[in-house]
C-alpha cells in the first residue's frame, strides 16, 4: 500500500493549484495533499505534489492529473508499507 507520493507535475495555469489540491484530496485513500509551484512559464507551471494517505491509488492520481491537463514528469519519492519511514541525512549529503 502506498502511503506517500512525491511527484513532479507539469500542468496548465488553469485549473489552479488550489483546485487541483482540492480534487486530489478527495480521492479515496488520500488524507493530505501539498502542492508547490517551483517554475512558471507562459502556459504551464511545474509543481511538486506531495500526496499522503492510507492507501493511495497511483493510477487514479495519474488519471486525475491527466484529466486536468497535466502530466507527471517523474515520481520523486514513494513510501509504502504499514508506516512512513523518515529519511535521515547522512554526513556525505551535507
C-alpha positions in Angstrom: 0.0 0.0 0.0 1.3 3.4 -1.0 1.4 6.0 1.9 3.2 8.9 0.2 3.9 10.0 -3.3 6.1 12.9 -4.4 5.6 13.8 -8.0 7.0 16.4 -10.4 4.0 17.6 -12.4 3.7 19.9 -15.4 0.2 21.5 -15.6 -1.5 24.4 -17.3 -2.2 27.5 -15.3 -5.9 26.6 -15.1 -7.0 24.8 -13.0 -5.1 26.5 -10.2 -3.1 24.5 -7.6 -5.9 25.2 -5.1 -8.4 23.5 -7.4 -6.0 20.6 -8.2 -5.2 20.1 -4.5 -8.9 20.0 -3.6 -9.7 17.4 -6.3 -6.7 15.2 -5.3 -7.6 15.4 -1.7 -11.0 13.8 -2.5 -9.5 10.7 -4.0 -10.1 7.5 -1.9 -7.2 6.7 0.3 -5.7 10.3 0.3 -5.6 12.1 3.6 -3.4 15.1 2.6 -2.1 17.0 -0.4 0.7 19.6 -0.6 1.3 21.4 -4.0 4.1 23.8 -4.5 4.8 25.7 -7.7 8.5 26.0 -8.4 8.6 27.0 -12.1 6.3 29.1 -14.2 6.4 29.8 -18.0 3.8 31.4 -20.3 1.4 28.5 -20.5 2.4 26.0 -17.8 3.5 25.5 -14.2 5.9 22.9 -12.8 4.5 21.7 -9.5 5.9 19.5 -6.7 2.9 17.3 -5.5 3.2 15.5 -2.2 0.3 13.2 -1.5 -0.2 11.2 1.7 -2.8 8.7 2.7 -3.6 5.2 3.9 -3.7 3.5 0.5 -3.1 5.8 -2.4 -4.1 4.5 -5.9 -1.3 5.8 -8.1 -3.2 5.1 -11.3 -6.2 7.1 -10.0 -3.8 10.0 -9.2 -2.2 9.8 -12.7 -5.6 9.7 -14.4 -6.9 12.7 -12.4 -3.8 14.8 -13.2 -4.1 13.9 -16.9 -7.9 14.7 -16.9 -6.9 18.1 -15.5 -4.5 18.7 -18.4 -1.3 17.8 -16.5 1.4 15.2 -16.9 3.6 13.5 -14.4 7.3 14.2 -15.3 8.7 12.0 -12.6 8.0 10.1 -9.4 10.5 11.5 -7.0 9.5 9.6 -3.9 7.3 6.6 -2.9 6.7 5.4 0.6 4.9 2.1 1.1 4.1 -0.2 3.9 2.4 -0.1 7.3 4.2 3.1 8.3 6.0 6.1 6.8 9.8 5.7 7.1 11.6 9.0 7.7 14.8 9.6 5.8 17.8 10.9 7.6 20.6 13.0 6.1 24.0 11.3 6.1 27.3 13.1 6.5 28.0 12.6 2.8 24.8 14.5 1.9 25.7 17.6 3.9 
